[in-house]
Amino acid sequence: MFKQFSYMGLKLRAEAVAALAAVTAASLAAQPASAQFDQNDVIRLNNSNPIITQNMFPSNRRDDGNNINGPSMVRIPNFIATRNRPDRNARYYLYFAHHAGSYIRMAYSRDAFGPFTLYRADASVGSRGVMDNNNTNINIDEGISLRRNHIASPDVHVDEANSRFIMYFHHGGPYRINGQDNNSQNSFVNTSNDGLNFRRGDIEPVRLGGSYFKVFTNRNTLYAVNNDGGPVRAPSFNNPWSPPSGYYNGNSLASLWPGRSNGNLLRAAVPEADRRVRHSGVLTEGNNLRLFYSIRGDSPERIFVSNINLTSNFNNWTVSIPGTEVLRAVGGWEEGQRTPSPSVGGPATNVNQLRDPDVFQDDDGSLYLYYSGAGEEGLGVAAIQSPRQVISSRGATHDAETRQGSDSNRNFRSDSTITVANGSGTSRRRGYFRFPTPGSATVRAAVLRLYLPNNENGSLDVYGTSNFNEGNITGSNQPSNTTSRLDRVPLGFRGFYELDVTSYVNSNRNNNIRFFVRNTNSNGVQICSSENGNRDRVPGLKWMIRR
């Protein structure tokens, strides 16, 4: 189950960890498959801001951050002493890549949701990040040469039993063996004693398969989902990189991890030529695999989860795609305000797309989802519902619109939409929303969710305010703001908008939670109210509490 506890006969560090893992798996597996995860079970962290951005790169290396993708998160194991970490407080390593980059990046943090610090981003060519191709060919054993090209898609795991890190990655091709170039992208594997230095010469001289490996284990067998869908299977659990006799005799390397005898599982699930599963994240729970992914060709591209039952031979695994949607871009850095269009293969930035999910389960059972936002412009993080992290959603108990001018003494509680506008007279309108208290526990994240039925202009601002009652609130008696602006999101699409209100909810969690919302310009913006006939569009407050 745990990313760092899934390799080659390794043992868990403590019985308590194993017990917690069993409880987590049992509690999730007991739910109906259709109810495993949905949008209500995921909440953005880090105040809904990105955790990795281009601006984090040094000014003389800013171009290294113009594409950011392929996250892979691990907790630093106990066999790495604090003195051997980039910072004594570092507890997590987040590996990632550039779609056409020449080195694998890494950032470290004390907490799973940041803030993160880049590792060796300002180093000289050849020693950047954790593995650098030195802008040259990479020569490995058996006369194999990885020709000068990009390296990307790190999938990093911790092998506790052998006190090492394992990194699967892909090379952009071609590779050369026995004088012959082979031009496809391929996955290879490398190891490191400290997770900070994956030496080029330590790359195993085997071609595992296609690109974008995400590896998992089930019943003492290693599998991977790749960019072609897969799955593929290691020939041996204890020696997954040992080539068979005659492996190097020809002018090409066979895939060491073979695919299914009856064809590609995921490509068969999305048969259209212009649509396919792109990159995946994996979470195993007993004999269930939760497959997180986006679909190239979707509009907008977003993240889904599907379930695969692993009890049968992998040739007989089945999956239903698309599964349940768990996350799509919202306004702000994720570019949800941009008009969506069908995504295409290859890199992209400044687009309304979420890609590259990576699922990480921490030692205490907490679940996190890392992803690329705005195509491949930055990395974000969200928490997933688990016994350790409880995510709750509540609808508004009171909501209403207020107006000024000749309508300042009227009450508008029963309208199906609430209009907010920064005009004058009757066109000066606010929206008021009240929610039940989340209780006394510390709130780690909270968002106000508002549904806009039309494609509007401007931005939404949210403020904390005093108590009100929807039955008698008017423009004349409306309460003023009690806080500075809590958040602002740009408009530009029809759907849900999320405004981060963590600090306000946390400081008022023993009271009813009250907001007022306004638009930044004079155009009227409609927001679905709690009187709206579509219950899936009513105003909501979502928060997360850790147990």
N, C-alpha and C positions, 0 to 999 in steps of 0.2 A: 504494500500500500504506500509506504513512505518512499519518496523518490530516493532518499539516501540509504534505504534498507532493502534494496530489491535485487542484489547482485550476487551471483555465484556462491551460494551457500553461506553467505555472511549472516551473522547473528545480531539480533537487536541488542542495543546497549543496556536495556534494563527491562525487567519483567513489567514494570509499570507502563512503559511505552507500548509494549505488546498488548497489554490489557486495554489500554486506551484505544489502540488501533482496532481491536476486535469490537469494542463498544461502538466506535464510529461506524465501522463497516456494517454492523448489525442494524444500527438504528437507521442508516440510510437505505440499506437493502430491504428493510421491512416495508418501506413505502412503496406504493404502486409505481411502476416504472415511469408512467406518464407524469407522475408528480415529483420526480426526483429533483429537477431544477427547472425554474423558469425565471422570468424577469423579476419576480417578487423575492427571489432567493439570492439575488446578487446586488451588492451595493458598492459604488465607487468609494475608494479611500483617498487619502492625501488631499482632502478638501476638493476632490474631483479634478485635481490638477495632474499633469503628467509627472512621472518620476524620472524619466530620461528625456532630455531635449537637446537640440543642437547647441543651444547657448551654454551648455555645460562643458563643451569642448573648448580647449584653449583657442584664443583668437587666431593664432597662426596655424591651427588645425581645424578651423571651423567647418571646412568642407567634409571632414570625417564624420560629421553629424548631420549631413544633409539627407541621409537615409538611415533609418533606425528600425530594425526588425529582428525577429527571431529570438524572443526572450527565453531564458532557461534559468530557473531559480533553484538554489540549494542553500541549506543551512550549513555553516561551517562546522565540521565535525570536531569532536573533542580531541582527536589525535593531532590537530593543528593547535599548537600552543599560542597563546595570545601574542607572545613576542614575535611570532612568525607570521602574523597577519598584517595587512597594510595599515591597520589601526587597531589598537588594543581593544577597542570597543566594538569592532566589526564582528557581526554574527551571521551575516548573509552575504553570499556572492550572487550577483545577477549577471549572467553572461548574455551577450546579444551580438548582433552583427550589422553590417552594412550590406545591402543587397548585392553590391558589386565591390565589396571591400577586400583589402589585402591583409587584414588581421582581425582576430576575434576580440571583441571588446569585453570589458567587465567593469561592474560598479559594485561597491560594497556599502553596507549599511548596518546600523545597530538594530533596526526594526525592519520587518518584512515589507512595510509600506513606505520606507524611506525616512529621512532624506538620504540620497545616494551620492557617493563620490566616485568619479571615474578613476580607474586604475591605469597608470602608465599611458594616459592619452597624449601626453606631451613628450614621450620618449622618442628616440631616434628610430629611423626605419630599421627594421630587423628585430626590435625589442618592444614594439608597441603592444598594448593589451596583454593577453595571455598566450597568444600564438600568432606569429607574424611570418608571412611568407617571404619577407625581405625583398619583395618585388623581383624575385628570381624564381627559377624552377626549384621545386623541393625534391631532393633525391632521397629516397628511402631504400630499404633493403630489397634484395632480389632484383636489383637493376631497374626498379620502377622509378619513374620520374613524373611528378605532378607538374605539368607545364605551367608556366607563369599565368595565373588567372586568379579569380577571386576565391576566397574561402568564407563560408557562411554557415548559417543554421546550426549553431551549437546546441547540443542536447547533453547536458552534463549531469552526472550521477556520482554519488559517493559510495565507494566500495569499502565499507567499514572493515571487513575481514582482512583485506590486504592493505589497509591504510593508504588509499590512493583515490584520486578523482579519475573518472572516465568521461571522455568527451567524444561524442559522435559529431561529425561535421561533414559538410559536403564541399567538394572542390569543383570549380566551374569547368574543368576539362580544358584540353585533353590530358589524359595521362599516357605515358609511353612505357611499353614493355617490349623487349626484344626488337627494338627498332621501329615499332609500329605505334602510331598515335591513335587513340580512341577518344572520340569527341563528346561523349555524353557527360552530364553532371553525375557524380558518383559520391556515395557516402564512404568515409573512412573513419578510423577510430584512433584516438591517442590517449595517453594516460599521464598523470602528473602526481607527484608526491604531496604537493602543497596547494594545487588548484590555481596557482599563480603563474606557472611556467610549464606550458605544454611544448616541449622541444620538438622541432621539426623532425629531428632524426629518430624520435620515438614513435612516429606514426607507424602503425602496424601495416605491413606490406600486403594487404588484402583489400579487395573491393567488396564492400558489404552489400551494396545494392544502389538504388536510386537516391535522389537527394531528399533532404528534410526529414531525416529519421527522427521519430519519437519512440523511444524504447520503453517497454514494460515487461513485467514478468508475471507468469501465471503457472502454477503447478510445476515449478522447476523447469520452465521453458521460457526462453527469451524471445520476444516478438518486437516488431517495429511496424509502425504505420509510416509511410513515406509520401512524397509529393505525388506519386502516381497512385496513391490510395492504399495499395497493399491489401492485407498485411503480409509481412515476410517473417520468416522464423529462423533463429540461429540453429546451426546443425548440432550444437552441443551446448549444454548449460554451463559446464565447468570450463570448457575451452571454446568459447564462441568465435575466436578469431584464428583457429587452427586450420590451415588449408589442407585439402586432401592431396594425395599423391598425384603428381603430374599437373598441379595447379598452374605452374609457371612455364609450362612447355610451349604454349602457343603464343600468339601475338595479341591476345586479349585475356582479361581476367574475368572468369565467370563470377556471377553474383554469389558470394559466399553464403548469404542468407537467402534461400530460395523463396519464391512466392507460392501461392496456392495452385494446386493442380487444376482447379476449375475456374481460374481467372481472377481478375482484380475485383475485390469486394466493393470498394468505394466508387470506382469508375462505373461499375455496373449499376450502382445505386443512383448515379447522376449521368444518364447515358447521352445527354445532349452534347454535341461537339463543342459548343462554346461555353459549357458550364461543367465544372468539376470541383470536387473538394480540393481546397488549396493546401493549407498547412493545418496541422492538428495538435491538440494537447490531449493527454491521456491521464485518466485516473482509474485505478483498479480498486474494486471493493469486493472482496471475495472472488466469486466467479463472474462478476459483472465488470465490464469495461465501459466507463463513461468517456465517450469520444467527443471532444470539443473541436470545432472547426468552423471555417468560413467557406463559402462557395464562390469560386471565381465565376463571374457572369451575373451574379445577383445585383439587384438595384434596390436599396444599397447593399453592399456586401456587409455582413454582420455575423455574429457568432451564435452558433447553435450547439446543442448537445444531443447526442443519440446514444442509445444503450446497445451493447453487444453482449450476448450471453456466451461465456467462454467455456461452458461445460463440454461442448462437443469438439471434435477435431476442427482445427481452424479452416480446413477446406469447406466446412459446413456452416461457418459463422454467417449470420445475416444481420443486416442493419437497415433501418428505415431512415431515409434522408429526403427532405430536410426533417430534422427532429424538432426539438423545442427551442425556440429563440430565447437566448439568455441575455444578450447585450447588443445594442446597436448604437451608433454614434449619436451623441447629443450635441447641442449648440455649444460653441466654445472651441477649445483646442482640437477636439475630435472632428470638427468641421461638419457636424450634423446639420448646420444651417445651409450648407451648400446643396444645390439641386442634385439628387442622386442620379447616377447613370450606371448601366451595366459595367462592372469591373472587367479588366482584362488581365492577361498574364504579365509578369514582370513587375518592376518597381513602380511605385506611385506615391506622390505626396499631395497635400492640399486637396484631398478628395473626401467625400462622405463615405468612408469605409473603415471598418474594424477588421483586423487580420491577426494571424499568428498567435492564437491562444496558447498559453502554457499554464498548466495547473500544478500548484505546489501545495503539499500537505506538510505542515510543520509538526514538530515533535509532539505538541500538545493537541493535535487533531485539527487545528485551524486550517481552513482551506482558502487559498488565494488564487485569483485568476489574473495573469499578466497578459497584456495584449498590445498590439501595435495600433495606434490611432491615426486618423487622417490619412489612411493608407499606410505609409511607413514613415511618419513624421516624428513620432515619439512613442514612448511606452507609458501605459497606464496600469493601474492595479485596482482590483476590486476584491471584496471579500465574498465568499460563498457560504450559504447557510450550512452550519455544522453544529454538532452538540456543543462545541466550544464557542461558536459565534452565532448568536440568535439575531436574525433579521426580522423585523416586524413592519407591517404596513397598516395604516389606518386611513380611512376616508375622513373628510372634513365633517365635523359636527355642526358647524355654522359657516356659511359663506354668503356673501352678498356684494352687490355693486353699489357704490355711492356716486352721486353727481352733484355738481354745483349749479349756480345760476337758478333758473326758475324751477329746477328739479331738486333743489338742495334739501327740501323737507319731505321728499318722497322716499319710500322704502322699496327696494328692488330685490327682495329675498327669493322670489319664486321663479325668476327667469332661468331658462335652461343654459344660458351662457352669461358670463360676466365680462363686460367690456371695460378695458382700461385704456385711457388716452390722456395725453398731456396738453389738451387744448384749453380753451377758455369757456366760461359759462357752462352749459349743459354738456359740453364736450370735454370737460375736465372730470375724469372718472378714475376711481380706484377700485381695486378688488381686495376684499377682506376675507381671510381664511382662518378658521380656528379648529384645532385638533386636540384630542385627549392627551393627557400627560403620558410620557413614556415611563414614568416611575422614577425611583430614586437612584437606580444604578447608573454608572457613568456611561454616557453615550459616546461611542467611538466614531460614528459617522451618521449623518442625517441629511436627507435631501427632501426638498419640496418638489413634488411632481405635478405639473400642470399640463393639460392637453389642449393644444390649439387646433381647432378643426379646419383652419384656413392657413394658407401660406401668407404670413404677415411680415411687416417691415419694422425696423427699430430694434430695441432691446427691452428685456424685462428686468426691472430692479425689484428686489425684495428687501423689506425692513421688518424688524420686530415692532410690535405695537401693544397697546393696552387691551384689556378685555372688552368684548362687545357682544351683543346679541343680534343674530340675524333678523329677528322679528321687529326690531325698532331702530336699527342703525340707518342713518341718513347722512347726507353731506353736511348737515348742520351740526350733528353731534358725533361725527366720526372721530375716533381717537387719532392722535398724531403718532409719529414714529417714536419709539423709545430707544432705538439703536441707530447707528450709522448704517449705511447700505451693507447688507450681508453678502449679496452676490449680484452679479449681472450676467445675463446670457444673451447673445445676439440671436435675432429671429431670422427665419428664412425657410422654414419647412413646416409641413403639417404633421403634427404628432406630439409626443411627450417631450417636455423640457424639464431638466433637472437643475435646481438651484441649491447650492450647498449652504446649509443652515446649521452645520454641526455646532459651532460655538454657541449660538443662541439657544438651541434646543438643550444643550448640555447645561447651560447656566440657568435655564428655566424649567428643568425637567420635572419639578414637583408641582408645576402649574399647568393650566391649559396653555397650549402653544399657539400664539396668535401672530399673524403676518398681515401686512398689506403690500400689494404689488401694484406697480405702475409701469406704463410704457414711457420710453425716453422721448418720443416725439408725439405729435398731435394726432397721428393716425389711430383710429380705434382698433384695438386688438381684442379678439374674442377668446375667452377661456371657458372651457366646459365647466359647469357648476355641478354641485351635488344633486341638483334637480334634473340633470341631464338624463335622458331616457337610456343612454348607453352606459351601463354601470362600469364598463372597462375604461371610461374616460373621465371619471370623476376626480377631483383634486385629491391628492394623497400625500401623506408624510411617511417616509420610510426611514428607519433607523436601525443601527446595529449595536448590540450590547455583548460584551465578552463575559463568559461565565468563569 
